[in-house]
Amino acid sequence: MQQEGKLIFMVDDDRVILNLLEYVFQGKNGYRVKSFPSGEECLRNLHRKPDLVVLDYVLNEEDNTALNGMQTLRKIVEINDRLPVIILSGKTDDKTRKEFLSSGAKEVLGKDDYFVDVLDKIIAAELNTND
């Protein structure tokens, strides 16, 4: 079975957000979406060679042994420093934003009322530049 379109990994522990992102992006512009509720699952699937990762900042707050978004980003960069990673966060203060960008994120996006529209533009721009 031949697969077409760019593969996007969506990583968020909030199932509602994952469902929304899957609904909006699956098939759009030929995108294929694979979602994961944890950084660990995302990392275990990097062999699938995604074209882009959308990663939540806060993952599994209840489990202090689970990787957070920053730790996951750093491991992704260790494995493939050319893989674009976009951070989604409810906490987008300047310090956190700068730390993510200096750690290899392409963009840090707050989860506001319009984040899906902005994310759509960022993904389209990033994936079009990688063709």
C-alpha positions in Angstrom: 0.0 0.0 0.0 1.6 3.3 -1.1 1.2 6.1 1.3 1.0 9.6 0.1 1.2 13.0 1.8 3.2 14.4 4.6 3.1 12.5 7.9 2.4 14.7 11.0 2.7 13.4 14.5 0.4 15.1 17.0 1.4 14.7 20.7 -0.9 15.8 23.5 -2.2 14.1 26.6 -5.6 15.9 26.2 -7.7 13.5 24.1 -10.1 16.4 23.1 -7.2 18.4 21.6 -5.9 15.3 19.8 -9.4 14.6 18.4 -9.6 18.2 17.2 -6.2 18.2 15.6 -6.9 14.8 13.9 -10.3 16.1 12.6 -8.8 19.3 11.2 -5.6 18.0 9.7 -6.3 14.4 8.6 -6.4 14.5 4.8 -6.0 18.2 4.6 -3.5 19.0 1.9 -2.9 15.3 1.8 -1.6 15.2 5.3 -1.6 11.9 7.2 -1.9 12.3 11.0 -0.8 10.0 13.7 -1.5 11.0 17.3 0.1 10.0 20.6 -0.9 10.8 24.2 2.7 10.8 25.4 6.2 11.9 24.5 7.4 8.3 25.0 5.0 6.9 22.4 6.0 9.6 19.9 9.7 8.7 20.4 9.0 5.0 20.0 7.4 5.8 16.6 10.0 8.1 15.1 11.1 5.2 12.9 7.9 6.0 10.9 9.8 9.1 9.7 7.3 11.9 10.3 7.7 15.1 8.3 6.7 17.3 11.3 5.8 16.9 15.0 3.2 19.1 16.9 4.1 18.6 20.6 2.3 19.8 23.7 4.4 21.4 26.4 2.7 19.8 29.3 2.3 16.0 29.0 1.1 13.7 31.7 1.1 16.1 34.6 -0.1 13.4 37.0 2.9 11.1 36.3 6.2 12.8 37.3 8.2 10.1 35.6 6.7 10.8 32.2 8.5 13.0 29.7 7.3 16.6 29.3 7.3 18.5 26.1 10.8 20.0 26.6 12.4 16.6 27.4 10.6 15.0 24.4 11.8 17.9 22.1 15.4 17.4 23.2 15.2 13.7 22.5 13.7 14.3 19.1 16.5 16.7 18.3 19.1 14.2 19.4 17.6 11.6 17.0 16.8 13.9 14.1 17.8 17.6 14.3 16.2 18.3 11.0 12.7 17.2 12.0 10.5 20.3 12.5 8.8 20.4 15.9 6.0 22.9 16.7 5.2 23.4 20.4 1.7 23.9 21.6 1.3 25.3 25.1 -1.2 26.9 27.4 1.9 28.6 29.0 3.7 30.8 26.5 5.8 33.2 28.6 8.9 34.6 26.9 11.3 32.5 29.0 9.6 29.3 28.1 9.3 30.3 24.4 13.0 31.2 24.2 14.0 27.9 25.9 12.0 25.8 23.4 13.3 27.8 20.4 16.9 27.5 21.6 16.3 23.7 22.1 15.3 23.2 18.5 11.6 24.0 18.2 10.6 25.8 15.0 7.7 27.6 16.7 5.9 27.9 20.0 2.2 28.5 19.7 -0.2 29.3 22.5 -3.5 27.4 22.8 -5.8 30.3 22.4 -9.1 30.6 20.5 -7.4 30.8 17.1 -4.5 28.3 17.6 -5.8 25.8 15.0 -5.9 28.5 12.3 -2.4 29.7 13.2 -1.1 26.1 13.4 -2.6 25.4 10.0 -0.5 28.2 8.5 2.6 27.2 10.3 2.4 23.6 9.2 1.7 24.6 5.6 4.6 26.9 5.5 7.0 24.5 7.2 6.0 21.5 5.0 6.0 23.5 1.8 9.6 24.6 2.5 10.7 21.0 3.0 9.6 19.8 -0.4 
